[in-house]
Amino acid sequence: MVVTWRGTLPYVETLEAQRRYRDEVIAGREPEALWLLEHPSVITTGRRDAAVDGVRIAAAGYELVATERGGLATCHEPGQLVGYCFVDASRHGIRRVVADIEVGIATWLRSVGVEAGPRQGHPGVWVGTDKLCAVGLHVRRGITMHGFALNLDNDLGGFGLITPCGIIDGGVTSVKRLRGSAPMPGEAAAGVGEAVASALVSR
């Protein structure tokens, strides 16, 4: 698996790049990969209907983009580490891929002093009832795209514009909120990438 840090990139541009890269993986011309990056402020929705207020979102300075991934509305902000996963889910299924991503994220979080893990019935990585990392994928011909969003140093402001991931019995948190400080995405990318890639390639 090829792991790369790609810096700060616009969401729509990266979405189109994901689709092109996945086509190449499907065709056997590119290897499985994990892209790590951060986005300017953007709210995204998934395949399931999500009630969002587009006028309010735009007024707050966030772009709004509909996507094909699983799940409901979520938020990307500077200071959040985003990972896009291009892996073969045909052997063990999408739930196993999601679980492996969760294991990788939780492993890295322990290395920085944060105890987090899965929450029954809810994808992602959690601290109690607060979501620390969202996970949402889309599969075509066995190959995934989209991935995870780990809240590191982002201010979480955009999550107040939506019901994040449909959560009605919990909240959203970040490494900074939990520990008082957090690495920026570019600083965390190598460690997170190694932990997630290791969990994925062991499946």
N, C-alpha and C positions, 0 to 999 in steps of 0.2 A: 504494500500500500504506500502510495506517494503522499506525503504530508507537506503542505506548503502554507506559509504565512503570506497573505496577499494584500495586507494593509487595509486602508479605509476605501471602500468602493460603494458607488450608488447601488441601491437595491435592484432597480429594474434592469440595469446593465448586467448585474451579476446573475439575476434570474435567467436572462437569455443565455448567458455563458454556461450556466448549469445545464440547461436543456441541450445545448450543443455538445457539451462534454459527455453527458450521459449517452447521447446517440453514439458517440465514439466508443464508449465503454461497451455498449450493446453490440456494436459492430466488431469488437475485439481489437480496435486500433489504439485504445488507451487503457492503462491499468486502473484498478480500483484506487480511489484517492480520497483524501480528506483536505478540504480547503478551510483555512482559518482566516478570519477577517473581522472587521467591524463595519457597521453601516451608519450613515447619517440618520437622523430621526425619521422613522417610518412605522406605520401601523400596517400589518398584513392580516388578511383573512384567509381561511382555509376552505375546503370543499363544503363543509357544513355551514349552514346559514349562520351569520353572525350579525346581530343588530348593532350597528355602529353609526355614530353621528358624524357624517363626512364633513359637515360645515364646522362643527366644533373642532374636529381633528385638524382641518386646514388652518383654522384660526390660531391654533396652538403651534403651528409651524411644522406639523408632521405630514408627510406624504401618506396616501392611502393606496394600497395595492392588493388586488385579489389574486390568489394563487391556487394551485392544484394540490397543495399539501394537505395532510390530515389535520384535524383540529379546528379550533375557532380562532378568534382574533388574538394577536399578540403584538408586542412592541419591540422594535430594535432601536437602540440609542447609542451614541458614542460612549465608550467605556464598557460596553457589553461585548463579549467574545462570541462570535457566531461561527459554527462549524457546519460545512456542507459535505455530506457523506455520499460517495458513489461506491456502493458495495453490492455484491451479489446476494440477494435475499432469497434466492430460489431454493437453496438447500435446507435452510432451517426456518424460514419464514420471517415476516416483518416483525413480529413480536419479539423474536430472539434478537434481531438487530437493535430494536429499541432498548431492550434490556441490557445488551452489551454496551451501548452508548451510555446508559445510566450508570453502569458499573465503572466505566472509564472515568466519567465525570466525578463520581463519588470518591474514587481512588485518588484523583488529583486533589480534590477538596480536603481530604484527610491530610495530605502533605502540607497544606497551609493552615491547618488547625481548625477546619470546619467539618463537623460530623453531619453528614446528610445522606439521604438514600431514597429509595422508592416509597411511594404512598399507594396503598392498595386501591386499585380501581382508577388511578390517575397516572398518566404518563409523566415523565420528567423526574427531576431530582428535587427533593423537598427537605426542609428543616421543619419538622412538625407539620403544620397545615399551611406553611408558607412555601411557595414555589421559588426555587433558586435557579433552576435551569429547565427551560421548556424543550420538548422533543417533539418534532413532527416531520413525517417523511411522506414521500410519494414514490410509488413503485411502477415501473413500466418494463415489461419483458424481463422481470426479475431483478432489475437494477434500480437502486434508490437514488433519490436526490432530496434536496432540503436537508434538515438535520437538527441542530440544537442551538440554543441561545442561552449562554451562561452570564448571569448578572454579576459583574465584577465591581466596577467603579461608576456605573451609570446611575443617574439620579432617580430613576424609576418614575419620572414625571408622566411619561406617556401612558403608563399603565392605568392612571387615573382617568384616561379618556375612554376606556373600554372596560368590559368585564373580561379580564385576561384569561384566555383559554377556557372561558365559561365558568371560572371558579366562583362559587357562591358561598363556600364554606371554608374559606381561607384567604390568604393574601399573597403578596409577592415580596421577596426580599433580595438582598445582594450580599456579596462577600464584604463589601465596605460597611454596610449597615450592621452586619453580624460582628465584624472584627474591628471596626473603626478605620481600617485602611484596606486597600486591595491593590494588586498589581493591575496595570493597564493591559488591554488585550495583547499588544505586541510582546509584553513581558511574560505573559502567561501562556502564550501560544505553544511554545516548544513543549512545556510540561504537559499541558492539556492534550496536545496532539499525540504525544507519546503514549499517554495513558489510554486515550480513546482508541487509537490505532491498535495498541496491544490487545485490548479487549475484543475488538472486532476481528482481528486476524486469528484469534484463538478459537473462534466459533467453529 
